[in-house]
Amino acid sequence: MSSNIETVPSLLSFFHEELQAAFKKLGVKTSEETEAYLVHLLDGFAKPDLQTTADLSFDVPAAILLEEALTSPNDQKIDIYRRLGDSSLYGCGFLPEYLSQKSVGMDYYKKIGMIAYQSLADLMQIKSPGGIFDLIFKELAVKFSQCVDAFRLVGFQPGLQLPNFGKTTGSNHKDPYSLID
């Protein structure tokens, strides 16, 4: 039996090519810096640590994390908002079936992700006005839904193994175009 496994020089190069192709297919333009951030985010989620796995499972409700961010010192706010935005984006793009099983649904996580990234942009504007992260997080807040759609297309790769959370079984990734809202 032959294998359909494709070898790539690195996950970063794989995700870079796939994300560029998805953005092109969707007609979405992002800055190089935002694209680089997303490629590194995908690479990090491909090798999740315990914190990443906990963030993606949303065992701690997103509203609790949002409240924690609002009441924390600025440096802690940055980390919490980033984790919340990143896990919402990844979850909506790669785990829509899992998030749809949650009591609040996927639209809730999209809104939370947008709020988290906009809050990050606001904090970065204060911390480093005009800095690159201010621009990246602002762009992610504005283009959150398009980034979710791009992640969905990247996730529609035969043989791509994604984390399985909760009671999710199988995949709803039959037709990549049916995944786009």
Helices and strands as residue ranges (DSSP letters): H 11-26, H 32-46, H 50-57, H 62-71, H 74-94, H 96-100, H 106-127, H 132-142, H 144-155, G 176-179
